Amino acid sequence: MRVSHHHQGTVPGASFVDPRVLARIDNLEMVAKFVVDGFINGLHKSPYLGLSLDFAEHRAYMPGDDIRRIDWRLYARTDRYYVKEYEADTNANFTVALDISKSMDFGMKGISKLDYARFLAASLAYFSNQQRDRVGMMTFDQALVDYVPCSAKHMNVVLHTIDRIKPQRSGALGPAMNSIAGTLTRRGILVLISDFYEPVEQVLEAIKPLRYRGNDVIVFHVLDPAEVDFPYEEAGNFEDLETGERIPIVPQTQRDKYRELVLAHVADLGKQFSNDRIDYAMFDTATPLDYALFQYLSNRVRLMKTR
């Protein structure tokens, strides 16, 4: 079962299985391989931005570069000068930091935020491993829970770690990010996946230590569509998954204000992250993973050029 999605920025020609269908597949490695292979096939067929999988081996020629490193075959195809990047130049430490706090367990239509985030984390790690990056993994709630150091040989350990995670505690970004920053001894690319259920100021303050270490930070904000649209009709008690607090709410009277606050939160996060030169994207759990992968790839190309 394949369904076509056309989000702005997706790869033309790439069509992926609904994330809810992926939730029925038991093997996480199979999910990651299926998503990444489909994405790569779409990318090969796509002229979008002229990107190809050569991005990890080439960059545009700049004055002062050794002309012996120009790829003349690529020049013949593109009429542009590109310099060959060797494996030692392009390999990076790539770490996924995944929020496994209790709020991530929310899901209305067949897939929770945590399941979506697991698929996203596995696909990004698998993709980066294919690009010969050294892949690592961290999970966190109010503290660092699991840690897999970056290595070219740790892909199976990363997938096993992602596969067995279960939310058990409430989250607190500040202490968790401090622990993560202290663990990252070498600079690299850090992908942070969370629902960011904290005030914007606290989120930004929590992430500061990661930037101080010189890491390139890419943030994926995952929400359930119901958390954005608030489609509920009947009045009732709504429970906070983090604290257990129950609040009586009449949806019809609160919907517009709720939506306004959520959209403002997302917009403010995006603006502040941009000001701090941190790449940010928000996805709901109905978003196909090709969009997330393409967003990462676009950011990866930019990071390669600025290193």
N, C-alpha and C positions, 0 to 999 in steps of 0.2 A: 504494500500500500504506500504510494507516494503521493504527496500533495505539493502543489507548487505555491510558493510564497514570493511576493514581490515587494520586499522592503527596500527603501532607499538605501543604496550602498551594497546590496547583495550582488553576488556574481551572476551576470546574465547567463542563463542556461543551466544554472545550478538549482536543483530541486531536491528537497530533503524530507525525510519522514517527520511527521508531526512528533514533537517531543513526548507526547502522551503514548505514542506507539512504541517509542524507544524504551519507555518504562516497563514494557512487557518482556524485554529481552534480559535474560538473567546474567549473561556474560558481559561484564563491563568492557573488557578488551575488544569484544566483537562490536559493541556499540561504538567505541572510539575509532576502530578501524573502518567501520562502515561509514561513519560521518566524515572522517578525514579523506578516505579514498574517493567518496562522492564529491567532496569539496575540491579535491585536487583535479578530478576529471572536469568539473565545471570550470575551474581556473584555466586549465589547458585550452578549453574551447573559447575562453573569453578574451576579448581585446580590451577589457576594462582597464583603463589607466596603463595599458601596456605591461601589466604585471605578469610575471611568470615565476616558476619555482627557481629560476636562476637568481632571484633576489638575494639569496644567501651566498652566492659566489661572485657577484659582480657589483660594482658601483660605478657611477658616472665618472669619467675622466676629469681631473682637476689640474690646473697649471701646477707644475712641480712634480707630478707623478712620473714614475719611470715609464717611458714609452714602451719598454720591453714587456710591460705587463698588460698592454692593450690587447683585448681579444679581437683579432682582425676578422674572425669568422662572424662574430656577433655584429661587428661593424658592417660587414657585407649584407647582413640581413636587415639591419635597422638604420644604417647610415648615421649612426651615432657612436661615439667613442666610449667604451666601457673598459674598466680596469679589472683584471682578475683578482679576486680576493682568495687567499689561500685559507685552508681549514683553520690554521692557527689564528688567522685574522678574524674569522667570522664566528667561531664557536663561542657560545656565551653560557653563563650559568642562568638557567631558567627555573624559577621557583613559583609554584602555585600555592597561595595561602587561602584556604577555604574556611569560611565561617560555618561551624556546625552547632551553633547555639540553638536553643529550643524554638525560637521564632522561625528558623529556617524550615521547620517541619510542617509549615502551613501549606495547604494545597486544596483547591476547590474542585478541580476537574481532572482527576486521574494522575496528576503529577505534582509533587511538592516542590517548593523552592529548592530544597536540599537535593532532591533527585535531579532536577534540572542543573543545579550547580555541579553535581557529581559528573554528569555527562559532559558539561562544559569543561570542567577541570581535566577530565580524562582525555577529551579530544584535543585540548590545547597542549597537554603534556605529550600525547602521542605525536601530534604534528611537529612539535619542537624537537622531539627525539628523532623523527625522520629527517629533520634538518641538521642533525648531528650536534645539537646543543646538549649540554649536561643538564639533566632534568632532576628537580627535587620537589618535595611536597611538604606542606605544613597544614595542619588543621588547628583551629582555635575556637574558643568560646570566650570565657573570661580570662583565659590563660592559654599558653601554647599546649596543645594536647598531643599531637603526633608530629614527628620531624623525620624526614628522609633527606639526607644531604644530597646535594647536586652531584650526579655522576652519569657518565655515558652508559652505565650498566644497571641503573636503578629503575628502569621503566616498569618492570614487573612488580617491584616493591611499591612503587608509586601507585600503580593500579590496585594492588592488594589493599593499600592504606585507604584509598578512596572508597573501595568496595565495602569495607567493613565499618565505616564510620556510622555512629548513631548519636543524635542529639540528646544530651543528658542535663546540661546546665544552661543558665541564662548567659547572655553575652556581655562583654565589657571591652570595647575596642582598645582603650588606653593601655591597660596592663598587658593585653594580648600583643599589641603592636610593639611595646617595649621589649617583650620577650623575643619576638621575631627579629627585631632589629639587632638585638644582642647575639642572635644565633647566626646571622648572615655575616660571615667573616670576609667574603669577597663580594665586590660589587657585581651586579648582574641585572637581569630583568625579573621583576616581581609582579605577578598577576594576582590581584586581590579580589576575591569574590565574596560578596556579602549582601544582606538586605539593608544594611546601614540604618538600623532603627535607633539612632541617637541623633541629638541636635547637630546641625551642620558644624558648629564651632568645635564640638567635642570630636567629631569625625576628623576634622582637619588637624586638630591638635594631636590626635592619636597617631596619625600617619606621618607627622613631621620626622620622627626618628628614622623612618625608612628612607626618606629623602636625604637626610644628613649623611647617611652612609654611602651616598652616591649612586643609589639604585635607580634604574628606569622603572617607574611604577605605572602599571596599567590597571585601571579599576573597572570591574564589571559589577553593576548594581542589579541584583535580581529581585523581582517582585512578582507576585501572583496577579493576574488581571483583576481579580476581585479587590485587591488592595489598592488598585488604581481607580477602578470604576465604582466600587461600593454598590453592587447591584442588588443588595438585599431589599426585600419588600416588607417582611414581617418584623414587628417590634420584638425585642428580646434582650437577653443578657449576652453581651459580647465579652469573651474571656481573653485576657492578655496571656499569650503562651509563655512569656518570660517570667511574669510575676504571679500568674494565677488570679489576678484581680478581675472581677466581673463588673461590667458597667451596663446598666439598662440604657438602650438606645432605640429611638424611633427613627428608622432610616430615612423616611421621607423628609423629616425636618432637618436632618444632618448631612444629607448626601452632597449637596452643592458646596457647603463649607468644607466637608471632608476632602472632596476632590480638589478644591482650591488649595488646601494645605499640602496635600501630597504632591501636586504638580509644582507648587512653590518650593518644596523640599528638594525635588529632583532638579529643578532649574538652578537652585542655589548651589547644590552640590556640583553640578556641571560647571557653573561659572567660577566657583572658588577653586576647583581642581584645575581648571584651565589657567587661572591666574598663577597657580603654583607649578605649571607645566607638567601636570599629571593627566594622562589620557583617561577619559571617563566615558562609559557608555551604559545606558540603562536598558535592560531587557525584561519583558515579562515572560512567563514560563510557556507562552504559546509561540514565542519567537523561534523560528528554526535556527539550528546551530550554525548554518552557513553564514548567517549575518554576523554572529559573534566571532567566528573564525576569520572572516574577511576583515572585520574591525581590527582584530589582533594583527593580522598580516599587514594591513596598512600602517599601523603604528610601528610594527617591527621594521618595515622598510625605512620609515622616518628615523627610528632610533639607530639603524645601521649607518645612515648618512651622517648622523651627528656625533658618532663615537670618535 
